[in-house]
Amino acid sequence: IALRTAREGTLRGNELHSPFVIGVGHMRQGHALTLLNTPDAYDQARQQFEKAVEISQTLEVSRLRVEACWGLCRVYGYLGDLSQALRAAEEGYHLATQAGDGWMGSLVCKAMGASYILAGQFELAEEWLSRAAAGMEAFSDPFARSVARLWLCLGWLRQKKTILLAAT
């Protein structure tokens, strides 16, 4: 349903000749595609996020670009391409900070931290996830803070740091 609705949104943007709505539609398609369990879903998601980035550059709408960078960070990072994930995360975090959107910046941090957990780079993961959890605490988002903490716990579990798990 999410993918169909996102595609409908993109079509609606085309009908309205609204680059912003088209960009949001591509971004929403990217998010929906990351939820699918098909071999090429992440590649398709990456393409949608890249289209959203292209459109955001012509509009100079940083919020659109930040969210697309967040999506790219997840796609690259969860597939193990940490250099591309880090590039997207740094760009997204920088833009979010410039725009005063600390909440979205914290989502970017969470995605990069999760990517490092999946890659077994726990020290880097803890830096990003701690920043994400603190940001979500500051923005009163207990769910997103809990997700960041769960990723930290997964890292501690994989490192057999049971003392840290017991203290959480």
C-alpha positions in Angstrom: 0.0 0.0 0.0 2.8 2.4 0.9 4.5 2.0 -2.5 1.3 2.3 -4.4 0.4 5.5 -2.5 3.8 7.0 -3.0 3.6 6.3 -6.7 0.2 7.9 -6.8 1.7 11.0 -5.1 4.5 11.2 -7.7 1.9 11.0 -10.4 -0.2 13.7 -8.7 2.9 15.9 -8.5 3.4 15.4 -12.3 -0.3 16.4 -12.9 0.2 19.5 -10.7 3.6 20.3 -12.3 4.9 20.5 -8.8 8.6 19.5 -8.5 8.3 19.5 -4.7 5.4 17.0 -4.7 7.3 14.9 -7.3 10.4 14.9 -5.1 8.4 13.9 -2.0 6.8 11.1 -4.0 10.2 9.8 -5.1 11.4 9.9 -1.5 8.3 8.1 -0.2 8.8 5.5 -2.9 12.3 5.0 -1.7 11.2 4.5 1.9 8.5 2.0 0.8 10.9 0.1 -1.3 13.3 -0.4 1.6 10.5 -2.4 3.3 10.1 -4.9 0.5 11.9 -8.3 0.6 12.9 -8.4 -3.1 16.4 -8.7 -4.5 16.4 -5.3 -6.2 14.3 -3.3 -3.7 17.3 -1.5 -2.2 18.7 -0.6 -5.7 15.3 0.7 -6.7 15.1 2.6 -3.4 18.5 4.2 -4.0 17.3 5.4 -7.4 14.2 7.0 -5.9 16.3 8.7 -3.2 18.7 10.0 -5.8 15.9 11.4 -7.9 14.6 13.2 -4.8 18.1 14.6 -4.2 18.3 15.9 -7.8 14.9 17.6 -7.5 15.8 19.1 -4.1 18.9 20.7 -5.6 16.9 22.5 -8.2 14.4 23.7 -5.6 16.9 24.4 -2.8 14.7 22.7 -0.3 17.1 21.3 2.3 14.4 19.3 4.2 13.7 17.3 1.1 17.4 16.6 0.5 18.0 15.8 4.2 15.3 13.1 4.2 16.6 11.7 0.9 20.2 11.6 2.4 18.7 9.7 5.4 17.3 7.2 3.0 20.5 6.8 1.1 22.4 6.3 4.3 20.1 3.4 5.2 20.3 1.9 1.8 24.0 2.1 1.4 24.7 1.3 5.1 22.4 -1.7 5.4 24.0 -3.2 2.3 27.5 -2.7 3.8 28.7 0.2 1.6 29.9 2.3 4.6 31.8 4.9 2.6 28.7 5.9 0.6 26.5 5.6 3.7 28.9 7.9 5.6 28.9 10.4 2.7 25.1 10.5 2.7 25.0 10.7 6.5 27.5 13.6 6.8 25.7 15.5 4.1 22.3 14.9 5.6 23.4 15.7 9.1 25.2 18.9 7.9 22.1 20.1 6.0 19.8 19.2 8.9 21.9 21.2 11.3 22.0 24.2 9.0 18.2 24.1 8.6 17.7 23.8 12.3 16.1 20.3 11.9 17.8 18.4 14.7 15.2 15.7 14.8 15.9 14.7 11.2 19.6 15.0 11.9 19.2 12.5 14.7 17.4 10.1 12.4 20.4 10.3 10.1 22.7 9.6 13.0 20.6 6.6 14.0 20.8 5.2 10.4 24.6 5.6 10.3 25.0 4.0 13.8 22.8 1.1 12.7 24.9 0.7 9.6 28.1 0.5 11.7 26.4 -2.1 14.1 25.6 -4.3 11.1 29.2 -4.0 9.9 30.6 -4.8 13.3 32.2 -1.4 13.8 30.9 -0.9 17.3 33.0 2.0 18.5 31.9 4.2 15.5 28.3 2.9 16.0 28.2 4.0 19.6 29.3 7.5 18.7 26.5 7.9 16.1 23.9 6.1 18.1 24.7 8.0 21.3 24.3 11.3 19.3 21.0 10.0 17.9 19.6 9.0 21.3 20.6 12.3 22.9 19.0 14.2 20.0 15.8 12.2 20.3 15.7 12.8 24.0 16.1 16.6 23.4 13.2 16.4 20.8 10.9 14.4 23.1 10.7 11.4 20.8 10.9 8.4 23.1 10.2 5.9 20.3 13.1 7.0 18.1 15.3 7.3 21.2 14.4 3.7 22.1 15.2 2.5 18.6 18.7 4.1 18.9 19.1 2.4 22.3 18.0 -0.9 20.8 20.7 -0.7 18.2 23.2 0.1 20.9 22.0 -3.0 22.8 22.4 -5.1 19.7 26.0 -3.9 19.5 26.7 -4.7 23.1 25.1 -8.1 22.7 27.3 -8.9 19.7 30.4 -7.8 21.7 29.2 -9.8 24.7 29.2 -6.7 26.9 26.4 -8.1 29.1 27.1 -5.6 31.9 26.1 -2.7 29.7 23.0 -4.6 28.7 22.0 -5.3 32.3 22.4 -1.5 33.1 20.0 -0.5 30.3 
